[in-house]
């Protein structure tokens, strides 16, 4: 079988008989990045057209008389002390804090709009750099189990019951229905009646149908029908696109998850 490195997209060797399969990341982080980039470009263009625009705006929030250096804000406050803004109630005794409140109340609609625009612009960037990649799902050939971690709980399934569904909804970003995620249901180790859906598969995949190909690989891995050297060729860590990185790093499986899975399998009398 001719296997290329990219055929391993979304998987990594975690041990001699262990493979981690990455969780499907979806498009939200990518969308946050695009919105944040558009906001940065918009603000950059506005600043390029009028270099004083930012100083003129921040003076309404105390810049130049409550904090920092801003000639527009300092001049406005000095003018207030001279009594030129009598319509605002300015006098020689007006404090910087009182002047800041007056500046805000002079046109509260515009100030609230500024704050709303700032929130809409900055929040996507914050989410883009902080959102973490979900934990992978582990396939344990030696134990005969598939398991993951969510909400501080182990979710597990004996590999003899391994099956999955595919989401074939049309993807407008890829203009295809062949790049959806695979959906695997795992059982709560503490509550056998509770099932949780784990979405697997890289996004965007570099080839159509990658989640199905990847999980079909996992069937061969679990059933010992794959080529002997295939496990050795898998990367020792999951590779994912740069835009999926986070300042907080990806979420990881607990170090004792394999022992937890072993204990559960023993408690269920599922070990040979």
Phi, psi and omega in degrees: 000131180274107183247131178256163181300324184289346175292345179267004180309128178090005179222159178207149177279118179258356180174181182300325182236027183232137173226130174262133178247128186292147175284146178293129188265343179072197188243358187296316181297318177298319178296317177300319179296318180294318179295317179296319179295320178297321179294318179298317180295321180296313180294324178296318179294318180298320180290324179294321179291319182222093183302336180271000185301316183294318179294321179295329181279315185288343179295336178288350182243023174097000181289118179109343178222336172259326181204149174069184180245122181210108182300327179293317179291318179297316179295322179295319180292319177299321179295323177298315181297335179277000176083014182282342178255055182296333179292341177264357182084021181287138174221177179292345180264000182294126180278160177304320180295317179295323178293322178298318178296318179296320179296321179292316183285345180296326177211072186298328179300315179293321180294317179294325177295318178300315181294323179295315179297319179297318180295316180297328183278319187276323184302314178300323178294318179298314180296323182297318184274345184253334182300131186256148177292135181298163178293146176285172172254137184257135175252116185249104183289320182294320181277337183072045183212156175236131184207158178216183185225130180208132177059033180076016182232150175274129173245131193215156178210128173300138187295342178294340180257014186296122172206164181208162174246159177243137173271109183254024177297147182293131180257109182294331181290324179260353182054046183202158174249018185252012183238019181286179183267160171266144184242122182239132179259125178243153185265137176295125183294339180264338183224096185302336182278350184262124176246147178231139182271126176250124181265126185239154175121141179287148174223132352279134178293147180275358176210147181300145175070020184300318179302317180294318178299318183295315182285333172293325172301317182294328175298314178296323179297313182291326184267004178061032180253000178277167180299142186303325185269003184294319180297322180293334182275347179292144178295157181270003172208154182286131175263135177215159185299155183301326184288349177269359179284157181223149175298336180270354181080166179286154173289142184239156175289147177301149181296331183262017184295325179295321178293320177298318179294319178298315180299320181293316180298322177294317181295330179269003180057043182256003179266142180292000000 
